[in-house]
Amino acid sequence: MSRSQVLRHLFLDLPIVVLIVAFVVYQSQPTSSLLSWTTKGGDAAAQMPSASSSSSSTITTTQAPVYFFSHGGPDVQYNTKHPAYAVLQSIGKEITQKVKPKAVVVFSAHWQATSNEIHLNNAEDTDLIYDFYGFPAKFYQAKYPSKGDPQLAARILSLLSSAGIFARGLKRGLDHGVFSGFNVAFSPEENPLNVPLVQVSLFKNEDPDAHYRLGRAVASLRDENIVIICTGMSVHNLRDMSLDPQPLPYAVSFDHALKEAVESPPEVRQERMAALTTRRDAKQAHPWMDHLMPVYVAAGAAGNDFGKQTWTMQEGSFAWAQYRFGDVPS
């Protein structure tokens, strides 16, 4: 398939004006207004066990790996011929079949709380938020079965408090930064996750060190085989989006620079990753850095584990890098 054909599948032949409008999310709106755009998940989630229900004897000696997903748009779950689709499927199977987590904690680019406070979903029944406009009707009928875990959410609140991070729990649905990519990685029909899922917000700022500390605050969850997944994009510029698949220069240069920083030794990784935000191409790659901040959370949660880029693709004004921190059980 040619690159132009791939791009047509990626954007489903929608007019570019519609696409630009469609990708504009209103994450600055209060949670109460977002909840009006929700739908119930499927029944499969009803059988999911609580991550906190097992005894402390389940704590493992090997930490669970941490992942960064470049999640794509709300169309990613329908674009089966796009190269990222098979990649996300493979990563999902790695998690369910090799890591076999007790629970998943997810940070998405599409939930920013306030500049100095973190929010997290502490509800057991989790809906969906259709935080996009102008797509075909079926996009607004998407479902993703999941169950939250109030006990795990309370534990995360405690960890954040101990780290000096202001946080509070509330009820909120999963945004498309979670359910779109998870419908590919953890297809309910082909590769169900079947463990509790708790979403935590980002800060509403562009502070890489604050987000690195956020990840570090929850790193101990990995000791209990709880997988931390952070979703965004390695390059994300909606302003320059077009139907031309040829990568723009900054998509290539910033994606390469991010790889170099993430894969640097853990003792210098935070400093080198923070320096990325001051690069000349940084504001081209991320006019607003909401889709970049999740990789800092992932790197912070990784502690002394090395990061590795497992795949990438530069496409127009976007890049799709996928990262894993730490080792996968053999």
Disulfide bonds with the S-S distance in Angstrom:
none
